[in-house]
Amino acid sequence: MLVRTPLVPASLLMLLRLLSAAFLGLALSTAGCRHTYQQEREPSKEQKLELYSTTAIYLYEDDDLERAQEQAVKALEVEPENRAMRRMIGWIRLRKNGNQDLIVAERFFRDLRREGDENENTALGLAITCERMGKAYDDVSRALTAGEREPEKGKDRAASARELAAKARSYWQESIRLCDEILAAGEGNTNAMNALQRVHALAGNYEKSLGWSTRLLERTAAELTSWRRMLQEKELTEREETLFRNNERAALDLQTDTHIFVATLLFRLQRYEEALAHLDAVVDDSPGLAHAYSLRGQMRARAGQYEGAVADLDRYLALSDSPYEHPDVQRAFELRAEAQKHVGGPLE
């Protein structure tokens, strides 16, 4: 599910990059000077912090997370209490998303919150971390219950499963509370809405989840209208057009992901016609998205719309870049064969 990472405004990024380039040029210009001169021109603490922070932001925006973290750590070596860089490391680890990464992200965000950091992205980072920590505990609980995992030595299986499930619920409740606080304090953070639809679904609050999905779809539709209207304006600068198109794409991606999320949830609830309506919207807006045809083909087959299922699965197979041996492709062939039996005629 798409999470729109908090971005630095394009104008600020441009300024930061220019400052970074200027400082780097200054540093390089002194490389061949005498040792005493180098000492005299040693960058100040403030200059080092600016360079490391700027480079970290630039690399983070380019999805080079490892190098962004290296620069953020260097910035913290200069100024250990710098909140922006600590927040960035939290988001880096959150985006890396391994179990150990989530533990580190939680520590960074909680430390910032304890210090009184009221930045919205700190609260959002902790909310999403709690969502994922809860999912990790819930997965282990379910594996224990299903006999797919052994409990820790000396512990009862059922008791361990209940304990982990309780931890999962506690994390999800905190995530919901944090997102509610974010939305209560502002006009409407789409990332917080996005998190709420996911967390409520994980917690089994399906109608609340669908309610947030509806609000998120309304919000992204309004955003798309706004960005597309701006793109129609005359005499846009190249930078403005790039910014508006990037924002349009982000809003469309979030809208598509939300439709697919809702369709998947409704499918699980056996509300097939409603699910199909959301996938129809995805196909209308993104006719080249293979995954949408695969999902709609499965749902059409379940709803008894076998001709439509065959057509969708054929379209998926035509669009998919996966090799013939890929499990998704094999499953699509199997589903198509089953649907074709109800339609009649040749299987191929």
N, C-alpha and C positions, 0 to 999 in steps of 0.2 A: 504494500500500500504506500502510495506516494506521500512522502513528507517533504514539504517545501522548506529546505534549510534556510534559516534566517540569512538574508542577503545584505551585503553592503551596497548602498546606492551606487549606481554607475558613475555618477559625478565624483563621489568620494573615492571610489576605486581608481579612477583616472588620476586624481590628485595624488593619492598615495603612491601609485606606480611612478609618477613623475618625481616625487620626492625620493623614492627608493633609488631610481636611476641616477638622480643627481648626487645622492650620498655615495652610491657605489662608484660613480665616476671620480668623486673626490678621493675616496679610499684608494682607487687604482692609481691616481695621479701621483700619489706619494710613494708608490712601491719602490721606485728606484732611487729615492733620496737617501741621504746619510742617516745613520741611526739616531743621531741627536735630533734631526729634523723630524723624523718619524715620531719620536717621543713627544715633540712639541705639538704635532698634529694628531696625536692619539685621539680618536673619537671620544666625545664625552659620554657619560652614562645615558643622558637623554637621547643622544644621537644613536647609540647602540640600540636602545629600547625601540626607538622609532623604526630603525632598519629591520630589526628582527620581527617586530609586530607587523609592519607593512608586508614583509615577505611572507609571513605566516598567513595573512589574509589572502594575499594573491594566490598562494599555493592551495589554500583551502577552497577558494572559489573555483580553482581548476581541478578539484578532486584529487590532488596529489597529497593524500592524507598523511603519509609517513613523513614526507619532507616538511609539511606544514607543522606537524607535531614537533619536529626537530627545532624549527625556528621558534615556535611558541615556548619550548623548554628553554632555549637560549634567552628569550625575552624575560622569562621568569627567573633566570639566574641573575639577570640585571636588577629586576624588581620583583621579588618573590610574591608580593601581595597584589600584583596586577590582576584585576578582576576580569578584564576582557580576554587575556590570554588563558587564564584558568578556565573561563567559560568555554573558550575555543577548544581546549584539550578535552573538556567534557563532551562537547559535540563531536569531536573527532572520534573519540572512543565509542560514542553512541552510534555513529555511522559505521564504524568497523564491526560492531554488533556481535562480537564473540562473547561468551559468558564472562571471561575475565575482563573484557572491555567494558561490559555493563557494570561490573563491580567497581571499576575505576571511575567510570562516568558518574555513578551514584555518589561516590565519595566526593568528587569535585563539586557536583551540584549541591549536595547537602551542606558541605563546608561553606559555600557561598551564601546559601540561604541562612545558615546560622549566624553569619556575619552581618546579616541585614541587607544582602543584595536583593533589590526589588526589580531587577531587570526582567522583563517578560520572557526573554529567551532562557534565562536560568530556570524559571518556573516551568517553562515548556519542556526544557531538556530533562528536568527531573520527572515531569509527568510521563514523558515517553519512556524514560528509563524504567519507571515503576511499571508501566504497561508491559514492557518486555521482560522484566524480572518476574512479574507475575506469571507471564506465559511460560517462562522457563520452569518455575516451580510447579505449575499446573501440568506441564508435559511429564515431569518426573512422577508426579502423583498418579497420573493416569497410567503410566508405564508400570508402576508398582501394582496398581489395582488389576491390570490386565496380565500380570505375571511375566511381563517382558523385561523386568529389571528387578534385581535383588535388593532388599533393604540393607542398610548398614548393619554390620555385625552386631548381634545382640538386640536388635530392634524388631518389633512386631511389624509385619507388612501393612496390615490395615491401619494401625495407629500411625505409622510413618506417612502413609498416603493421606490420611486425614490432616495431619500436621502440615504437610506441604500444601495441601489444598487451602488450608486456612491462611497460610502465608501468601499464597497467590491472591486470595480475595482481599487481604489487607493491602497488598500493593495496588491492586486495581481500584480499591476505594480511595486510596491516596491520589492516584492518577486522576480519577474523576473529580475529586475535590480541587486539585490544582488547576485543572482545565476550567472548571466552573469559575474559579477565582479570576483566571485570565480573562474570560469572556465577560465577567461582571465589571471588570475594570476598563474595558475598551469597547470599540465599536463592533468587534467581531473578528477574532483571529481564526483564519481558516485551518491552520495547523491544529489549533485546539479543538475545533469542531471535528476535524479528521480523526484526532485521537479519541474523542468521545464516542464516535460511532464504532470504532474498533474495540475500545475497552468495554463499553456496555455489551457488545456482542460476546466478548470473551467471558464476561460475568453472567451471561444468560439473560440480560435485560434486552430482549430482542426488539420490542416495540420502541424503547428509548433509543436504541441504536438506529432504527429506521427513521425515527424522528429527527435525529441529528443528520442523517444522510439527506433527508429532504431539505433541511436548512442549508446544508453544504452545497447541494445542487442548485438551490436558488441563488446562493452567493456566487458560485462560479459562473452561473449563467449571466448574472449582472456584470461580473468582471469581464467576461468575454465581450459583452456588448460594449462596455466602456473602452476596452483596449482596441477593439475593431473600429469604433468610432474615431478614436485618436489616430489610427492608421490612415483614415481617410482625409485627414487634415492636409492642407497644402503646405509646401515648403518645409517639410520636416528635415531636420539635420540627419546625417547618417547615424549619429549616436542615438538620437531620439527614436528613429525607426527601429534600430536594433533593440533598444530597451523595450519598446512597445511590443515587438514581435516575440521577444523572449517571455514577456509577461503573458502575452496571449497564449503561447505554447504551454506555459506552466499552468494556466487556468484550465486549458483544454485537457492537459494530462491529468490534472486532479479530478476534473469532471468525469473523464473516462474511467479512472480508477474507482471513483465512487460508484458509478453505474455498475461496474463489474463486482465491486464489493457487495452492493445491495442485491444484485442478481444472484450471487452465490449464497447469500444469507437466505433469501426468499426460496431458493431452490432447496436448501436444507430444511426449510419449514414447509416444503411441498406446496408452495404457492407459485406454481409453474407459470401461469399466465402473467402474473405480475413480474416475475423474473424475466420472462421473454420481452416484455415491454422495455425494460432497462437495456437489454442487449440489442434490441432494435435501435435504440437511441445511439448506442456505441457504434454499431455498424453504419448508421447514417452519417455520423460525424467522422468516423475513421474507417472507411471501407477497405483499407489495406491491412487492418490489424488481424492477423491470423488467429490469435487466441480467442477473439470475440466469436469467430465462426465456430471454433471448436466447442466453446461453452454453449452457444446457441444450438448447435447440432445435438449436443447431449440433452439439453432441456427440451428441445422439440421432440426428440425420441421418447422422452419420459412422458410428455404431454400427449403422445399419440399422433404427432404431426410428422409422419414418417417421410413423406416426400420432401418437406422442408428440411428435415434432418439430413437426408442424403445430400441435398444441394449444399447445405452448410458445411458438411464434412468434406465434400469434394472441394469446396472453396478453400477450406483450411489446408487441405493437402496440397493445393496448388500454390498457396501463399507461404507455407511453412518452409523455413530454411533448414530444419532439422533433417538428419539423414534417415533413410528408410528404417534403420535398426533402432531408432530412438523410441523409447517406450510410449511417448505421446502419439507418435505417428502410428505405431502398431495398434494402440488402443483405438485410434480414429478409424483404421481399417476394419477392426473388429466391430465397432459400433455401426459403421456404414453397412457392413454385411448383414447385421441383425436388422437394421432399419429397412434394407432392401428386400428382405424376406416378406415384410408386411406390405411393401409396395407392389411386389411382383416384378417379373422381368429379370434380366441378367444381373449378376452381382457386380460386374465390372462395366 
